Amino acid sequence: MSMKETALKIRLFGDPALRKKAGKIKKVTQSHRELLSGMARLMYQAGGIGLAAPQVGSSESCIVVDIGSGLYKLINPKMTLREGSQSMEEGCLSVPGVCVRVKRAKKVLIKALDENGVPVAVEAQDLLACVFQHEIEHLYGKMIVDHASFLDRLKIKRKLEQLKKKAELERLSESKKQYCELRL
């Protein structure tokens, strides 16, 4: 089944897919290009500026980023340089309604493959650097809530519990749907 046929959906906090480490892509294929295009569409529909494959339930190492200056579709992104420091309030499409102040590098160099498997290097600073770091962390199963201070964790605890319940209900309804389809 191709990605076109499968409706991508943003996974919510509590979904185990968000905590799995994404596997490195050895050979870029058409299905990877379709995944990246689907992720970009979903990111734009949700009003986001970045999305990582684990956020749509895929354990592939790829991200899409667009802060308004052009779309990046990156495979196996790796930070090879970090400089300076900045702190920003960050939100996440997988943790709607939650903002966490996160300290990150102010300038980064990202090495990756583009959607055609061609090596690329992207130098980014300020907001773009922040978004790349946020999305790359998703590839290692890390989320903004992991950066929250003890006090912030207490403030968002109830919201995170609600999101976990919602994620669990969505997984249950998906498995029931698959079960029913198998019985037809």
C-alpha positions as CSV (number, residue, x, y, z in Angstrom):
1,M,0.0,0.0,0.0
2,S,1.5,3.4,-1.0
3,M,1.5,6.5,1.2
4,K,-1.0,8.1,-1.2
5,E,-3.5,5.4,-0.2
6,T,-2.7,5.6,3.5
7,A,-4.0,8.8,5.2
8,L,-1.2,10.1,7.4
9,K,-2.2,11.3,10.8
10,I,-0.3,13.1,13.5
11,R,0.4,10.9,16.5
12,L,-0.3,12.4,19.9
13,F,1.8,12.4,23.1
14,G,1.4,8.9,24.6
15,D,1.6,7.1,21.3
16,P,4.6,4.6,21.5
17,A,5.7,5.5,17.9
18,L,6.8,8.9,19.2
19,R,9.4,7.3,21.5
20,K,10.9,4.8,19.0
21,K,14.3,5.7,17.5
22,A,13.9,6.1,13.7
23,G,16.0,3.8,11.6
24,K,18.5,5.1,9.1
25,I,17.4,5.0,5.4
26,K,19.9,3.0,3.4
27,K,18.5,3.6,-0.1
28,V,16.0,6.4,-1.0
29,T,13.0,5.1,-2.8
30,Q,9.7,6.4,-4.3
31,S,7.9,5.4,-1.0
32,H,10.3,7.8,0.9
33,R,9.5,10.6,-1.5
34,E,5.8,9.9,-1.0
35,L,6.2,9.8,2.7
36,L,8.0,13.2,2.7
37,S,5.3,14.8,0.4
38,G,2.5,13.4,2.6
39,M,4.3,14.7,5.7
40,A,4.7,18.2,4.1
41,R,1.0,18.3,3.2
42,L,0.0,17.3,6.7
43,M,2.4,19.8,8.3
44,Y,0.9,22.6,6.2
45,Q,-2.7,21.5,6.9
46,A,-2.0,21.4,10.7
47,G,-0.3,24.9,10.5
48,G,3.0,23.5,11.6
49,I,6.6,24.5,10.6
50,G,8.2,21.1,11.0
51,L,7.3,17.4,11.2
52,A,9.3,14.2,11.8
53,A,8.4,10.8,10.5
54,P,7.8,9.3,14.0
55,Q,5.1,11.9,14.4
56,V,3.1,10.1,11.6
57,G,3.9,6.6,12.9
58,S,6.9,5.9,10.6
59,S,10.2,4.7,12.0
60,E,12.1,6.2,9.1
61,S,14.7,8.9,9.6
62,C,13.2,11.8,7.7
63,I,11.9,15.3,8.5
64,V,10.2,18.2,6.7
65,V,10.7,21.8,7.8
66,D,9.3,25.1,6.4
67,I,9.4,28.3,8.5
68,G,8.2,30.3,5.5
69,S,11.5,30.5,3.6
70,G,11.1,27.2,1.7
71,L,10.4,23.6,2.2
72,Y,13.2,21.2,3.4
73,K,12.7,17.5,2.9
74,L,15.6,15.8,4.6
75,I,16.5,12.1,5.0
76,N,18.9,10.9,7.7
77,P,19.5,14.5,9.0
78,K,22.5,14.8,11.3
79,M,23.7,17.9,13.2
80,T,27.4,18.3,12.6
81,L,28.0,21.7,14.1
82,R,26.3,23.6,17.0
83,E,27.2,27.2,18.0
84,G,25.8,29.6,20.5
85,S,22.7,29.3,22.6
86,Q,19.1,30.5,22.4
87,S,16.0,29.7,24.4
88,M,12.5,29.7,22.9
89,E,8.9,28.7,23.8
90,E,8.2,25.7,21.6
91,G,5.0,23.9,20.7
92,C,4.6,20.5,19.0
93,L,2.0,19.1,16.7
94,S,2.1,15.9,18.7
95,V,1.6,17.8,22.0
96,P,-1.2,20.3,21.1
97,G,-1.8,23.0,23.7
98,V,1.5,22.6,25.4
99,C,4.4,25.0,25.2
100,V,7.8,24.4,26.8
101,R,10.8,26.8,27.0
102,V,13.7,24.9,25.4
103,K,17.4,25.9,25.3
104,R,19.1,25.0,22.0
105,A,22.0,26.0,19.8
106,K,21.6,29.3,18.0
107,K,23.4,28.1,14.8
108,V,23.6,24.5,13.4
109,L,24.9,22.7,10.4
110,I,22.8,19.9,9.2
111,K,24.0,17.2,6.8
112,A,21.5,14.9,5.2
113,L,20.2,13.5,1.9
114,D,17.5,15.3,-0.1
115,E,14.5,13.4,-1.4
116,N,16.5,12.2,-4.4
117,G,19.3,10.8,-2.2
118,V,21.7,13.6,-3.0
119,P,23.9,14.8,0.0
120,V,23.0,18.3,1.2
121,A,24.3,20.6,3.9
122,V,22.1,23.2,5.5
123,E,23.4,26.0,7.7
124,A,20.6,27.4,9.9
125,Q,20.3,29.9,12.7
126,D,17.7,31.3,15.0
127,L,14.2,29.9,14.4
128,L,15.2,27.6,11.5
129,A,18.0,26.1,13.7
130,C,15.5,25.6,16.5
131,V,13.1,23.8,14.3
132,F,15.8,21.5,12.8
133,Q,16.9,20.5,16.3
134,H,13.3,19.9,17.4
135,E,12.6,17.6,14.5
136,I,15.9,15.8,14.7
137,E,15.2,15.1,18.4
138,H,11.9,13.4,17.3
139,L,14.0,10.9,15.3
140,Y,15.6,9.8,18.6
141,G,12.3,9.5,20.5
142,K,12.8,12.8,22.4
143,M,10.1,15.4,22.8
144,I,9.8,19.0,24.1
145,V,8.2,17.7,27.3
146,D,11.5,16.1,28.1
147,H,13.0,19.6,28.3
148,A,10.4,20.8,30.8
149,S,11.5,21.9,34.3
150,F,10.0,20.2,37.3
151,L,7.6,23.1,37.8
152,D,6.6,23.1,34.1
153,R,6.0,19.4,34.2
154,L,3.5,19.9,37.1
155,K,1.7,22.7,35.1
156,I,1.3,20.5,32.0
157,K,0.8,17.1,33.7
158,R,-3.0,17.2,33.4
159,K,-2.9,18.1,29.7
160,L,-0.4,15.3,29.0
161,E,-2.6,12.8,30.7
162,Q,-5.5,13.9,28.5
163,L,-3.4,13.6,25.4
164,K,-2.3,10.1,26.4
165,K,-5.9,9.0,26.8
166,K,-6.8,10.5,23.4
167,A,-3.8,8.7,21.8
168,E,-4.9,5.4,23.4
169,L,-8.5,5.8,22.2
170,E,-7.2,6.6,18.6
171,R,-5.0,3.4,18.7
172,L,-7.9,1.3,19.9
173,S,-10.3,2.7,17.2
174,E,-7.6,2.0,14.5
175,S,-7.1,-1.6,15.6
176,K,-10.9,-2.1,15.7
177,K,-11.2,-0.7,12.2
178,Q,-8.5,-3.1,10.9
179,Y,-10.2,-6.0,12.7
180,C,-13.5,-5.2,11.1
181,E,-12.1,-4.8,7.7
182,L,-10.4,-8.2,8.0
183,R,-13.8,-9.8,8.9
184,L,-15.7,-8.5,5.8
